Amino acid sequence: MNASFFYIAFTLVVLVIVALIVFFAGGKREANRLTPLAGLAFGFVLAGLFFGENRLIGYGLFAIGVFLAVIDLINRSRVR
């Protein structure tokens, strides 16, 4: 196993911990809920980490995830 595997594994563990904190400590407020589009963006970022050995696919998935997250931010800002 090389060093990049450990970096990817560490990043995945940190992202899962952050997601669990957001889900369980977020309370019942509607404004803090994860929208389906944000969940999809999160999934694409995780897939980008998982397929990081192939740079074209990994970076492409990252880009899709970031693009969807920005779209979600714009949609949420218009609602308020």
C-alpha positions in Angstrom: 0.0 0.0 0.0 1.3 3.4 -0.9 1.0 6.7 0.8 -1.8 8.0 -1.5 -4.0 5.1 -0.3 -3.6 6.3 3.3 -4.3 9.9 2.4 -7.5 8.9 0.6 -8.6 6.6 3.5 -7.9 9.3 6.0 -9.9 11.9 4.0 -12.8 9.5 3.7 -12.9 8.8 7.4 -12.8 12.6 8.1 -15.7 13.2 5.6 -17.8 10.5 7.2 -17.2 11.9 10.7 -18.2 15.4 9.5 -21.3 14.0 7.8 -22.3 12.2 11.0 -21.8 15.3 13.1 -23.9 17.3 10.6 -26.7 14.7 10.6 -26.9 14.0 14.3 -25.9 17.3 15.9 -27.7 19.5 13.4 -30.9 19.4 15.3 -34.4 19.6 13.7 -33.9 22.9 12.0 -35.0 22.8 8.3 -32.3 25.2 7.2 -29.5 22.9 8.2 -30.8 19.8 6.5 -28.9 18.3 3.6 -30.7 18.8 0.3 -30.8 16.0 -2.2 -28.6 18.0 -4.6 -26.0 18.6 -1.8 -26.1 14.9 -1.0 -25.5 14.1 -4.7 -22.6 16.6 -4.7 -21.1 14.9 -1.6 -21.4 11.5 -3.3 -19.6 12.8 -6.4 -16.8 14.2 -4.2 -16.5 10.9 -2.4 -16.4 9.0 -5.7 -13.7 11.4 -6.8 -11.7 10.4 -3.8 -12.3 6.7 -4.4 -11.3 6.9 -8.1 -8.4 9.2 -7.4 -5.8 6.9 -8.9 -7.1 7.7 -12.4 -6.7 11.4 -12.5 -9.1 12.1 -15.3 -12.0 10.3 -13.7 -11.1 11.5 -10.1 -10.8 15.2 -11.0 -13.9 14.9 -13.2 -16.0 13.6 -10.4 -14.6 16.3 -8.1 -15.5 18.9 -10.6 -19.1 17.6 -10.9 -19.4 17.5 -7.1 -18.2 21.1 -6.7 -20.4 22.2 -9.6 -23.5 20.6 -8.0 -22.6 22.1 -4.6 -22.4 25.6 -6.1 -25.8 25.1 -7.8 -27.2 24.0 -4.5 -25.8 27.1 -2.7 -27.3 29.3 -5.4 -30.7 27.6 -5.1 -30.7 27.9 -1.3 -29.8 31.5 -1.4 -32.7 32.3 -3.7 -35.2 30.6 -1.4 -34.4 32.8 1.6 
